[in-house]
């Protein structure tokens, strides 16, 4: 599945695509979150909040801008 397909599916609110997007980026985002959080649970919270914001504002995503 391409990145473009993932974004289009997420914009339509399809859970399959949301699940795939989380699976693709969760480990990378968690590694970044751990650099900023003082605890593992703090890093988990950052990760969760990140994906909440991603899906809340996915409709504004423009692939041309990144």
Buried (B, 14 or more C-beta within 10 A) or exposed (E): EEEEEBBBBBBEEEEEBBEBBBEEBBEEBBEEBBEEBEEEEEBBEBBEEBBEEBBEEBEEEEEEEE
